[in-house]
Amino acid sequence: MISKDLVAASSSAIVLSILSAGESYGYQIIQSVRAASKEKLEWSDGMLYPVLHRLEARKLVTSYWKKANTGRKRKYYRLTEEGRKALSEEREQWTAVDAALKRLWV
């Protein structure tokens, strides 16, 4: 189990990274998180949607509704140009933290 603080701190970087591969909807993003973490991160709707709304308010992602093959409407999210820039900055920061921890945990 990964601490809630670490999950919260990494949530924006994770969502931006997933969306950098292409647009996606909530359930699909949750499944991507689960797969990428080898099932160590178990996100719920209650965890994901506040992150998506925060990223949308910051204009890092945009959303639109689309009808799925099942006839059900889904809200899709995609990265904006500002979101790509933010992801690049997040990547630099996480890489620096990771490098420091690797040096300390020898």
PANUDO-36474 format. One record per residue: residue in one letter; z negated, x negated, y negated of N, C-alpha, C in turn. Coordinates in Angstrom, 3 decimals, always signed. Each point is the difference from the previous one (the first is absolute). Layout:
<nodes>
resn,nzz,nxx,nyy,cazz,caxx,cayy,czz,cxx,cyy
a,Z,X,Y,Z,X,Y,Z,X,Y
...
</nodes>
This chain:
<nodes>
resn,nzz,nxx,nyy,cazz,caxx,cayy,czz,cxx,cyy
m,+0.000,-0.846,+1.188,+0.000,+0.846,-1.188,+0.000,-0.883,-1.242
i,+0.855,+0.331,-0.929,+0.121,-0.760,-1.240,-0.815,+0.716,-1.076
s,-0.725,-0.773,-0.807,-0.891,+0.596,-0.997,+0.767,+0.873,-0.997
k,-0.667,+1.036,-0.485,+0.608,+0.912,-0.965,+0.383,-0.726,-1.288
d,-0.814,-0.966,-0.398,+0.298,-0.746,-1.221,+1.307,-0.771,+0.129
l,+0.203,-0.637,+1.143,+1.228,-0.759,+0.223,+1.207,+0.925,+0.101
v,-0.169,+1.130,+0.652,+1.074,+0.983,+0.099,+0.375,+0.493,-1.397
a,-0.984,+0.333,-0.799,+0.253,+0.488,-1.360,+0.704,-1.057,-0.848
a,-0.453,-1.237,+0.122,+0.584,-1.082,-0.791,+1.451,-0.276,+0.376
s,+0.338,+0.221,+1.247,+1.350,-0.322,+0.471,+0.945,+1.197,+0.025
s,-0.489,+1.193,-0.273,+0.805,+1.205,+0.185,+1.273,+0.031,-0.846
s,-0.074,-0.385,-1.253,+1.203,+0.010,-0.840,+1.034,-0.983,+0.517
a,-0.435,-1.195,+0.346,+0.933,-1.004,+0.519,+0.650,+0.472,+1.297
i,-0.770,+0.650,+0.839,+0.536,+0.499,+1.274,+1.046,+1.081,-0.241
v,-0.318,+0.972,-0.842,+0.946,+1.093,-0.258,+1.260,-0.533,-0.688
l,-0.153,-0.856,-0.986,+1.162,-0.566,-0.673,+0.870,-0.784,+0.989
s,-0.631,-0.729,+0.901,+0.752,-0.769,+1.001,+0.789,+0.920,+0.923
i,-0.624,+1.066,+0.444,+0.691,+0.958,+0.878,+1.181,+0.616,-0.733
l,-0.199,+0.389,-1.244,+1.078,+0.635,-0.757,+1.094,-0.981,-0.407
s,-0.293,-1.291,+0.027,+1.040,-0.981,-0.324,+1.094,-0.011,+1.069
a,-0.311,+0.505,+1.188,+0.986,+0.082,+1.083,+0.858,+1.260,-0.115
g,-0.407,+0.933,-0.862,+0.755,+1.236,-0.191,-0.928,+1.169,-0.233
e,+0.574,+1.107,-0.451,-0.811,+1.181,-0.296,-0.671,+0.517,+1.259
s,-1.100,+0.694,-0.205,-0.772,+0.504,+1.135,-0.855,+1.177,-0.457
y,-0.535,+0.732,+0.961,-0.899,+1.121,-0.291,-1.366,-0.292,+0.612
g,-0.993,+0.799,-0.377,-1.393,-0.274,+0.338,-0.279,-0.353,+1.442
y,+0.352,+0.896,+0.921,-0.312,-0.248,+1.416,+0.663,-1.285,+0.483
q,+1.229,-0.233,-0.432,+0.725,-1.205,+0.407,-0.689,-1.254,-0.548
i,-0.511,+0.067,-1.213,-0.720,-1.141,-0.576,-1.267,-0.273,+0.807
i,-0.726,+1.050,+0.349,-1.222,-0.162,+0.800,+0.326,-0.658,+1.341
q,+1.091,+0.416,+0.624,+0.412,-0.596,+1.275,+0.414,-1.466,-0.178
s,+0.635,-0.314,-1.115,+0.389,-1.390,-0.286,-1.221,-0.894,-0.184
v,-1.022,+0.533,-0.672,-1.251,-0.752,-0.180,-0.627,-0.274,+1.363
r,-0.061,+1.016,+0.821,-0.581,-0.126,+1.339,+0.760,-1.060,+0.825
a,+1.318,+0.066,-0.016,+0.811,-0.949,+0.774,-0.132,-1.419,-0.537
a,+0.070,-0.154,-1.326,-0.075,-1.335,-0.601,-1.347,-0.670,+0.254
s,-1.045,+0.794,+0.110,-1.349,-0.543,+0.204,-0.389,-0.043,+1.479
k,+0.955,+0.307,+0.855,-0.276,+0.073,+1.441,-1.175,+0.926,+0.271
e,+0.005,+1.134,-0.715,-0.965,+1.093,+0.126,-1.417,-0.352,-0.459
k,-0.130,-1.049,-0.814,-1.316,-0.339,-0.550,-0.284,+0.770,-1.283
l,+1.042,+0.497,-0.642,-0.159,+0.839,-1.187,+0.413,+1.411,+0.365
e,-0.909,+0.929,-0.164,+0.251,+1.405,+0.295,-0.127,+0.781,-1.306
w,+1.096,+0.185,-0.684,-0.027,+0.730,-1.256,+0.149,+1.488,+0.265
s,-0.568,+0.787,-0.894,+0.137,+1.455,+0.051,+0.743,+0.443,-1.263
d,+0.337,+1.282,-0.049,+0.613,+0.553,-1.207,-0.906,-0.223,-1.209
g,-1.298,+0.184,+0.223,-0.978,-0.147,-1.068,-0.095,-1.415,-0.539
m,+0.426,-0.959,+0.779,+0.020,-1.400,-0.437,+1.329,-0.312,-0.700
l,+1.101,+0.487,+0.573,+1.331,-0.361,-0.490,+0.377,+0.670,-1.315
y,-0.182,+1.305,-0.096,+0.541,+0.711,-1.162,-0.607,-0.408,-1.335
p,-1.286,-0.312,-0.085,-0.501,-0.522,-1.283,+0.672,-1.322,-0.390
v,+0.306,-0.833,+0.987,+0.696,-1.268,-0.280,+1.399,+0.299,-0.531
l,+0.722,+0.891,+0.683,+1.348,+0.358,-0.444,-0.020,+0.608,-1.399
h,-0.957,+0.871,-0.273,-0.085,+0.620,-1.329,-0.310,-1.042,-1.079
r,-0.868,-0.934,+0.330,-0.329,-1.074,-0.951,+1.237,-0.872,-0.276
l,+0.743,-0.343,+1.059,+1.205,-0.815,-0.168,+1.064,+0.764,-0.791
e,+0.075,+1.296,+0.224,+0.963,+0.819,-0.730,-0.392,+0.091,-1.478
a,-1.275,+0.152,-0.284,-0.475,+0.055,-1.390,+0.295,-1.305,-0.738
r,-0.022,-1.103,+0.745,+0.299,-1.319,-0.583,+1.506,-0.276,-0.041
k,+0.800,+0.965,+0.471,+1.461,-0.092,+0.027,+0.505,-1.109,+0.931
l,-0.775,-0.281,+1.042,+0.408,-0.994,+1.003,+0.762,+0.656,+1.135
v,-0.207,+1.303,+0.173,+0.768,+0.782,+0.973,+0.412,+1.322,-0.648
t,+1.058,+0.573,+0.524,+0.417,+1.343,-0.395,+0.045,+0.849,+1.260
s,+0.011,+1.303,-0.181,+0.028,+0.886,+1.152,+0.986,+1.136,-0.226
y,+0.417,+0.595,+1.106,+0.858,+1.179,-0.057,-0.163,+0.771,+1.307
w,+0.306,+1.288,-0.044,-0.099,+0.845,+1.176,+1.350,+0.063,+0.701
k,-0.051,-0.003,+1.334,+1.228,+0.052,+0.793,-0.278,+0.822,+1.254
k,+0.940,+0.792,+0.378,-0.147,+0.811,+1.204,+0.305,-0.861,+1.222
a,-0.912,-0.010,+0.963,+0.183,-0.748,+1.239,+0.892,+0.789,+0.960
n,+0.413,-0.632,+1.078,+0.820,+0.664,+1.014,-0.704,+1.223,+0.579
t,-1.306,-0.020,-0.038,-0.791,+1.121,+0.539,-0.011,+1.188,-0.960
g,+0.524,-0.189,-1.197,-0.019,+1.052,-1.002,-1.193,-0.082,-0.926
r,-0.940,-0.835,+0.349,-1.210,-0.179,-0.798,+0.272,-0.958,-1.160
k,-0.606,+0.263,-1.155,+0.157,-0.898,-1.140,-0.989,-1.153,+0.110
r,+0.488,-1.193,-0.312,-0.853,-1.194,-0.028,+0.149,-0.670,-1.351
k,-1.095,-0.581,-0.455,+0.046,-0.756,-1.246,+0.244,-1.464,+0.345
y,+1.107,-0.530,-0.474,+0.369,-1.387,+0.243,-0.373,-0.856,-1.201
y,-0.367,-1.229,+0.288,-0.380,-0.960,-1.033,+0.911,-1.207,+0.092
r,+0.327,-0.561,-1.167,+0.799,-1.224,-0.018,-0.484,-0.911,-1.120
l,+0.230,-1.266,+0.200,-0.410,-1.029,-0.951,+0.897,+0.026,-1.235
t,-0.584,-0.190,-1.167,+0.772,-0.169,-1.232,+0.196,-1.498,-0.231
e,+0.760,-0.330,-1.015,+0.178,-1.413,-0.348,-1.348,-0.609,-0.396
e,-0.803,+0.778,-0.742,-1.347,-0.472,-0.358,-0.849,-0.204,+1.256
g,+0.194,+0.849,+0.992,-0.718,-0.131,+1.264,+0.373,-1.280,+0.724
r,+1.265,-0.371,-0.060,+0.443,-1.265,+0.632,-0.653,-1.198,-0.683
k,-0.090,+0.060,-1.322,-0.655,-1.080,-0.746,-1.489,-0.058,+0.363
a,-0.633,+1.169,+0.065,-1.428,+0.051,+0.348,-0.232,-0.526,+1.412
l,+0.902,+0.322,+0.917,-0.123,-0.499,+1.369,+0.092,-1.522,+0.027
s,+0.894,-0.562,-0.772,+0.130,-1.454,-0.072,-1.300,-0.639,-0.501
e,-0.604,+0.613,-1.023,-1.272,-0.505,-0.523,-1.120,+0.150,+1.020
e,-0.040,+1.138,+0.688,-1.005,+0.220,+1.062,+0.144,-1.048,+1.095
r,+1.237,-0.262,+0.387,+0.263,-0.978,+1.059,-0.534,-1.379,-0.398
e,+0.258,-0.399,-1.244,-0.500,-1.297,-0.478,-1.518,-0.054,+0.055
q,-0.657,+1.068,-0.436,-1.456,+0.027,-0.015,-0.580,-0.037,+1.412
w,+0.562,+0.817,+0.904,-0.503,+0.029,+1.375,+0.269,-1.318,+0.721
t,+1.129,-0.637,-0.312,+0.305,-1.297,+0.605,-1.016,-1.046,-0.448
a,-0.387,+0.034,-1.269,-0.996,-0.944,-0.516,-1.357,+0.225,+0.661
v,-0.401,+1.267,+0.140,-1.282,+0.315,+0.652,+0.038,-0.430,+1.464
d,+1.098,+0.307,+0.686,+0.146,-0.382,+1.401,-0.074,-1.525,+0.170
a,+0.674,-0.729,-0.862,-0.010,-1.461,+0.083,-1.407,-0.554,-0.213
a,-0.724,+0.554,-0.974,-1.366,-0.460,-0.264,-0.896,+0.261,+1.205
l,+0.107,+1.184,+0.593,-0.826,+0.320,+1.169,+0.343,-0.897,+1.182
k,+1.266,-0.288,+0.194,+0.398,-0.889,+1.105,-0.580,-1.394,-0.186
r,-0.025,-0.473,-1.243,-0.583,-1.324,-0.262,-1.516,+0.005,+0.226
l,-0.633,+1.100,-0.342,-1.458,+0.097,+0.137,-0.447,+0.244,+1.432
w,+0.849,+0.649,+0.787,-0.377,+0.377,+1.367,+0.491,-0.977,+1.054
v,+0.031,-1.264,-0.327,+0.434,-1.013,+0.983,-1.044,-0.298,+1.019
</nodes>
